[in-house]
Each structure stands twice: as structure tokens, then as C-alpha cells.
Amino acid sequence: PPSFVLFCSRADAIPRSYLRYLINSLRETFDLPGTPIRITLREKANPFAHKRKRPS
């Protein structure tokens, strides 16, 4: 089946309903009715996490 990889900083925070929305949108966009679609969520480290916040 077609596979898509999504890079995010917090994969556990993405609701299942949003993943279903993405899958259905991909099916509609690429004309793949009834085709199983695989979505893999990969977490990347936040490149700005080490920086301090500026004082206001």
C-alpha cells in the first residue's frame, strides 16, 4: 500500500481523528478509493529546545 511519513515533534499528541482525515484526504486527492494507506509518524528533536527564551 502507499506509505507516507510525517515528521513531527510530538507524535503522541496527534489525534486519531486527524490521521483519519489525512488518510481520507489523500485517498480523495490521489483517486485511491478503498486503498489502504500507511502513515508513519516520526519524531524529530526540536532544534530550538536548547535555546533560552528571551527576557521580555
Biopython code that builds the backbone (N, CA, C, O; Angstrom):
import numpy as np
from Bio.PDB.StructureBuilder import StructureBuilder

atoms = [
    (1, "PRO", "N", (0.822, -1.207, 0.000)),
    (1, "PRO", "CA", (0.000, 0.000, 0.000)),
    (1, "PRO", "C", (0.856, 1.258, 0.000)),
    (1, "PRO", "O", (2.006, 1.226, 0.438)),
    (2, "PRO", "N", (0.309, 2.356, -0.484)),
    (2, "PRO", "CA", (1.061, 3.620, -0.455)),
    (2, "PRO", "C", (1.395, 4.001, 0.987)),
    (2, "PRO", "O", (0.575, 3.848, 1.892)),
    (3, "SER", "N", (2.599, 4.493, 1.177)),
    (3, "SER", "CA", (3.046, 4.870, 2.516)),
    (3, "SER", "C", (3.496, 6.316, 2.526)),
    (3, "SER", "O", (4.111, 6.796, 1.574)),
    (4, "PHE", "N", (3.183, 7.003, 3.611)),
    (4, "PHE", "CA", (3.577, 8.387, 3.802)),
    (4, "PHE", "C", (4.227, 8.512, 5.169)),
    (4, "PHE", "O", (3.796, 7.872, 6.128)),
    (5, "VAL", "N", (5.262, 9.334, 5.257)),
    (5, "VAL", "CA", (5.951, 9.569, 6.520)),
    (5, "VAL", "C", (5.738, 11.025, 6.899)),
    (5, "VAL", "O", (5.999, 11.929, 6.105)),
    (6, "LEU", "N", (5.264, 11.241, 8.116)),
    (6, "LEU", "CA", (5.060, 12.586, 8.636)),
    (6, "LEU", "C", (6.064, 12.825, 9.752)),
    (6, "LEU", "O", (6.164, 12.029, 10.686)),
    (7, "PHE", "N", (6.799, 13.910, 9.655)),
    (7, "PHE", "CA", (7.745, 14.273, 10.700)),
    (7, "PHE", "C", (7.081, 15.280, 11.622)),
    (7, "PHE", "O", (6.519, 16.278, 11.170)),
    (8, "CYS", "N", (7.149, 15.011, 12.902)),
    (8, "CYS", "CA", (6.509, 15.899, 13.872)),
    (8, "CYS", "C", (7.335, 15.894, 15.152)),
    (8, "CYS", "O", (8.215, 15.052, 15.333)),
    (9, "SER", "N", (7.046, 16.826, 16.023)),
    (9, "SER", "CA", (7.794, 16.903, 17.276)),
    (9, "SER", "C", (7.109, 16.117, 18.388)),
    (9, "SER", "O", (7.767, 15.707, 19.344)),
    (10, "ARG", "N", (5.785, 15.897, 18.278)),
    (10, "ARG", "CA", (5.063, 15.142, 19.307)),
    (10, "ARG", "C", (4.042, 14.229, 18.643)),
    (10, "ARG", "O", (2.877, 14.599, 18.498)),
    (11, "ALA", "N", (4.466, 13.059, 18.246)),
    (11, "ALA", "CA", (3.589, 12.125, 17.545)),
    (11, "ALA", "C", (2.436, 11.668, 18.433)),
    (11, "ALA", "O", (1.343, 11.395, 17.936)),
    (12, "ASP", "N", (2.667, 11.583, 19.723)),
    (12, "ASP", "CA", (1.620, 11.114, 20.630)),
    (12, "ASP", "C", (0.487, 12.135, 20.789)),
    (12, "ASP", "O", (-0.588, 11.789, 21.279)),
    (13, "ALA", "N", (0.715, 13.379, 20.382)),
    (13, "ALA", "CA", (-0.295, 14.429, 20.532)),
    (13, "ALA", "C", (-1.219, 14.545, 19.322)),
    (13, "ALA", "O", (-2.174, 15.321, 19.352)),
    (14, "ILE", "N", (-0.955, 13.795, 18.269)),
    (14, "ILE", "CA", (-1.794, 13.867, 17.072)),
    (14, "ILE", "C", (-2.990, 12.940, 17.264)),
    (14, "ILE", "O", (-2.821, 11.735, 17.451)),
    (15, "PRO", "N", (-4.194, 13.497, 17.219)),
    (15, "PRO", "CA", (-5.391, 12.670, 17.431)),
    (15, "PRO", "C", (-5.640, 11.712, 16.269)),
    (15, "PRO", "O", (-5.319, 12.013, 15.119)),
    (16, "ARG", "N", (-6.211, 10.567, 16.583)),
    (16, "ARG", "CA", (-6.545, 9.559, 15.564)),
    (16, "ARG", "C", (-7.500, 10.135, 14.528)),
    (16, "ARG", "O", (-7.421, 9.798, 13.346)),
    (17, "SER", "N", (-8.397, 10.999, 14.972)),
    (17, "SER", "CA", (-9.359, 11.583, 14.032)),
    (17, "SER", "C", (-8.651, 12.412, 12.965)),
    (17, "SER", "O", (-9.094, 12.450, 11.817)),
    (18, "TYR", "N", (-7.555, 13.076, 13.332)),
    (18, "TYR", "CA", (-6.800, 13.862, 12.353)),
    (18, "TYR", "C", (-6.083, 12.942, 11.366)),
    (18, "TYR", "O", (-5.997, 13.256, 10.179)),
    (19, "LEU", "N", (-5.572, 11.816, 11.846)),
    (19, "LEU", "CA", (-4.929, 10.852, 10.944)),
    (19, "LEU", "C", (-5.947, 10.294, 9.953)),
    (19, "LEU", "O", (-5.630, 10.127, 8.775)),
    (20, "ARG", "N", (-7.173, 10.001, 10.418)),
    (20, "ARG", "CA", (-8.218, 9.537, 9.505)),
    (20, "ARG", "C", (-8.542, 10.605, 8.472)),
    (20, "ARG", "O", (-8.752, 10.295, 7.300)),
    (21, "TYR", "N", (-8.582, 11.858, 8.902)),
    (21, "TYR", "CA", (-8.826, 12.970, 7.984)),
    (21, "TYR", "C", (-7.733, 13.025, 6.906)),
    (21, "TYR", "O", (-8.031, 13.189, 5.723)),
    (22, "LEU", "N", (-6.468, 12.888, 7.322)),
    (22, "LEU", "CA", (-5.367, 12.902, 6.360)),
    (22, "LEU", "C", (-5.466, 11.747, 5.373)),
    (22, "LEU", "O", (-5.277, 11.934, 4.171)),
    (23, "ILE", "N", (-5.758, 10.570, 5.874)),
    (23, "ILE", "CA", (-5.873, 9.388, 5.013)),
    (23, "ILE", "C", (-7.001, 9.573, 4.002)),
    (23, "ILE", "O", (-6.829, 9.296, 2.815)),
    (24, "ASN", "N", (-8.148, 10.040, 4.473)),
    (24, "ASN", "CA", (-9.277, 10.252, 3.559)),
    (24, "ASN", "C", (-8.963, 11.340, 2.540)),
    (24, "ASN", "O", (-9.367, 11.233, 1.382)),
    (25, "SER", "N", (-8.257, 12.374, 2.946)),
    (25, "SER", "CA", (-7.874, 13.441, 2.015)),
    (25, "SER", "C", (-6.895, 12.924, 0.967)),
    (25, "SER", "O", (-6.995, 13.284, -0.206)),
    (26, "LEU", "N", (-5.953, 12.088, 1.380)),
    (26, "LEU", "CA", (-5.006, 11.504, 0.426)),
    (26, "LEU", "C", (-5.732, 10.612, -0.577)),
    (26, "LEU", "O", (-5.438, 10.640, -1.772)),
    (27, "ARG", "N", (-6.681, 9.822, -0.082)),
    (27, "ARG", "CA", (-7.456, 8.959, -0.993)),
    (27, "ARG", "C", (-8.209, 9.787, -2.022)),
    (27, "ARG", "O", (-8.251, 9.443, -3.203)),
    (28, "GLU", "N", (-8.803, 10.880, -1.560)),
    (28, "GLU", "CA", (-9.579, 11.723, -2.473)),
    (28, "GLU", "C", (-8.667, 12.447, -3.472)),
    (28, "GLU", "O", (-8.972, 12.509, -4.663)),
    (29, "THR", "N", (-7.558, 12.989, -2.984)),
    (29, "THR", "CA", (-6.648, 13.747, -3.835)),
    (29, "THR", "C", (-6.016, 12.879, -4.917)),
    (29, "THR", "O", (-5.918, 13.290, -6.073)),
    (30, "PHE", "N", (-5.585, 11.674, -4.536)),
    (30, "PHE", "CA", (-4.882, 10.805, -5.475)),
    (30, "PHE", "C", (-5.791, 9.758, -6.119)),
    (30, "PHE", "O", (-5.307, 8.845, -6.787)),
    (31, "ASP", "N", (-7.105, 9.887, -5.922)),
    (31, "ASP", "CA", (-8.091, 8.976, -6.503)),
    (31, "ASP", "C", (-7.772, 7.515, -6.168)),
    (31, "ASP", "O", (-7.583, 6.684, -7.055)),
    (32, "LEU", "N", (-7.718, 7.229, -4.870)),
    (32, "LEU", "CA", (-7.410, 5.885, -4.381)),
    (32, "LEU", "C", (-8.550, 5.361, -3.502)),
    (32, "LEU", "O", (-8.310, 5.060, -2.333)),
    (33, "PRO", "N", (-9.764, 5.240, -4.008)),
    (33, "PRO", "CA", (-10.869, 4.794, -3.156)),
    (33, "PRO", "C", (-10.664, 3.358, -2.672)),
    (33, "PRO", "O", (-10.374, 2.456, -3.458)),
    (34, "GLY", "N", (-10.818, 3.171, -1.378)),
    (34, "GLY", "CA", (-10.709, 1.831, -0.802)),
    (34, "GLY", "C", (-9.295, 1.302, -0.667)),
    (34, "GLY", "O", (-9.108, 0.183, -0.191)),
    (35, "THR", "N", (-8.311, 2.055, -1.062)),
    (35, "THR", "CA", (-6.923, 1.607, -0.971)),
    (35, "THR", "C", (-6.396, 1.843, 0.438)),
    (35, "THR", "O", (-6.533, 2.947, 0.965)),
    (36, "PRO", "N", (-5.796, 0.828, 1.060)),
    (36, "PRO", "CA", (-5.212, 1.066, 2.381)),
    (36, "PRO", "C", (-4.000, 1.995, 2.248)),
    (36, "PRO", "O", (-3.187, 1.849, 1.335)),
    (37, "ILE", "N", (-3.898, 2.931, 3.154)),
    (37, "ILE", "CA", (-2.788, 3.889, 3.149)),
    (37, "ILE", "C", (-2.094, 3.806, 4.491)),
    (37, "ILE", "O", (-2.735, 3.812, 5.542)),
    (38, "ARG", "N", (-0.786, 3.728, 4.441)),
    (38, "ARG", "CA", (0.022, 3.673, 5.664)),
    (38, "ARG", "C", (0.582, 5.046, 5.971)),
    (38, "ARG", "O", (1.155, 5.697, 5.097)),
    (39, "ILE", "N", (0.421, 5.489, 7.209)),
    (39, "ILE", "CA", (1.035, 6.731, 7.650)),
    (39, "ILE", "C", (1.943, 6.398, 8.828)),
    (39, "ILE", "O", (1.512, 5.801, 9.815)),
    (40, "THR", "N", (3.195, 6.792, 8.705)),
    (40, "THR", "CA", (4.168, 6.592, 9.773)),
    (40, "THR", "C", (4.515, 7.951, 10.356)),
    (40, "THR", "O", (4.824, 8.893, 9.626)),
    (41, "LEU", "N", (4.460, 8.042, 11.667)),
    (41, "LEU", "CA", (4.806, 9.284, 12.349)),
    (41, "LEU", "C", (6.214, 9.148, 12.908)),
    (41, "LEU", "O", (6.511, 8.209, 13.647)),
    (42, "ARG", "N", (7.065, 10.076, 12.559)),
    (42, "ARG", "CA", (8.440, 10.062, 13.074)),
    (42, "ARG", "C", (8.678, 11.336, 13.852)),
    (42, "ARG", "O", (8.377, 12.439, 13.395)),
    (43, "GLU", "N", (9.218, 11.156, 15.021)),
    (43, "GLU", "CA", (9.502, 12.313, 15.862)),
    (43, "GLU", "C", (10.923, 12.781, 15.626)),
    (43, "GLU", "O", (11.865, 11.992, 15.557)),
    (44, "LYS", "N", (11.043, 14.088, 15.504)),
    (44, "LYS", "CA", (12.357, 14.701, 15.396)),
    (44, "LYS", "C", (12.531, 15.591, 16.612)),
    (44, "LYS", "O", (11.564, 16.139, 17.142)),
    (45, "ALA", "N", (13.745, 15.724, 17.037)),
    (45, "ALA", "CA", (14.024, 16.598, 18.170)),
    (45, "ALA", "C", (13.780, 18.041, 17.753)),
    (45, "ALA", "O", (14.043, 18.427, 16.614)),
    (46, "ASN", "N", (13.281, 18.817, 18.675)),
    (46, "ASN", "CA", (13.036, 20.228, 18.418)),
    (46, "ASN", "C", (14.382, 20.938, 18.340)),
    (46, "ASN", "O", (15.123, 20.940, 19.324)),
    (47, "PRO", "N", (14.724, 21.547, 17.194)),
    (47, "PRO", "CA", (16.035, 22.185, 17.059)),
    (47, "PRO", "C", (16.176, 23.453, 17.899)),
    (47, "PRO", "O", (17.285, 23.959, 18.066)),
    (48, "PHE", "N", (15.084, 23.964, 18.422)),
    (48, "PHE", "CA", (15.130, 25.188, 19.213)),
    (48, "PHE", "C", (14.970, 24.930, 20.705)),
    (48, "PHE", "O", (14.932, 25.879, 21.489)),
    (49, "ALA", "N", (14.876, 23.681, 21.110)),
    (49, "ALA", "CA", (14.644, 23.348, 22.511)),
    (49, "ALA", "C", (15.803, 23.794, 23.414)),
    (49, "ALA", "O", (15.588, 24.104, 24.586)),
    (50, "HIS", "N", (17.009, 23.827, 22.884)),
    (50, "HIS", "CA", (18.164, 24.167, 23.709)),
    (50, "HIS", "C", (18.304, 25.669, 23.931)),
    (50, "HIS", "O", (19.023, 26.103, 24.831)),
    (51, "LYS", "N", (17.628, 26.450, 23.123)),
    (51, "LYS", "CA", (17.746, 27.910, 23.233)),
    (51, "LYS", "C", (16.903, 28.422, 24.390)),
    (51, "LYS", "O", (15.810, 27.926, 24.664)),
    (52, "ARG", "N", (17.441, 29.419, 25.050)),
    (52, "ARG", "CA", (16.687, 30.059, 26.122)),
    (52, "ARG", "C", (15.682, 31.022, 25.547)),
    (52, "ARG", "O", (15.857, 31.562, 24.454)),
    (53, "LYS", "N", (14.627, 31.225, 26.304)),
    (53, "LYS", "CA", (13.664, 32.252, 25.902)),
    (53, "LYS", "C", (14.262, 33.604, 26.212)),
    (53, "LYS", "O", (14.972, 33.774, 27.204)),
    (54, "ARG", "N", (13.970, 34.565, 25.355)),
    (54, "ARG", "CA", (14.454, 35.912, 25.566)),
    (54, "ARG", "C", (13.675, 36.562, 26.698)),
    (54, "ARG", "O", (12.472, 36.343, 26.834)),
    (55, "PRO", "N", (14.350, 37.351, 27.500)),
    (55, "PRO", "CA", (13.603, 38.070, 28.543)),
    (55, "PRO", "C", (12.708, 39.116, 27.886)),
    (55, "PRO", "O", (13.108, 39.776, 26.927)),
    (56, "SER", "N", (11.521, 39.256, 28.402)),
    (56, "SER", "CA", (10.553, 40.216, 27.837)),
    (56, "SER", "C", (10.832, 41.620, 28.267)),
    (56, "SER", "O", (10.112, 42.539, 27.878)),
]
sb = StructureBuilder()
sb.init_structure("model")
sb.init_model(0)
sb.init_chain("A")
sb.init_seg("    ")
for serial, (resi, resn, name, xyz) in enumerate(atoms, 1):
    if name == "N":
        sb.init_residue(resn, " ", resi, " ")
    sb.init_atom(name, np.array(xyz, "f"), 0.0, 1.0, " ", f" {name:<3s}", serial, name[0])
structure = sb.get_structure()
